[in-house]
Amino acid sequence: MAYGYTTRFEPVPEGGFNVLVPAIPEICTYGETLEEAREMARDAIGCFLESALKTGEPITPAFGA
């Protein structure tokens, strides 16, 4: 099954971007550039899903899943 989550990239006044994944409130990460923020989001979502699958934690359906 493929998972695709909506992510929000919020500019930080000091520079960089906070990343939020509304469907997975546990995820909050940061990147100094938009590309780094996207990479951090992919990594955070992947880590969350891997952990959830191992522990049997329910996985929130993603947009388009």
Number of C-alpha atoms within 10 A of each C-alpha: 3 6 14 12 18 12 17 16 18 14 16 12 7 7 10 17 22 19 22 19 18 14 15 18 8 12 16 16 17 21 20 14 13 17 11 14 21 19 13 18 25 15 13 18 20 13 13 17 18 12 12 13 12 9 9 9 11 9 13 12 12 14 10 9 10
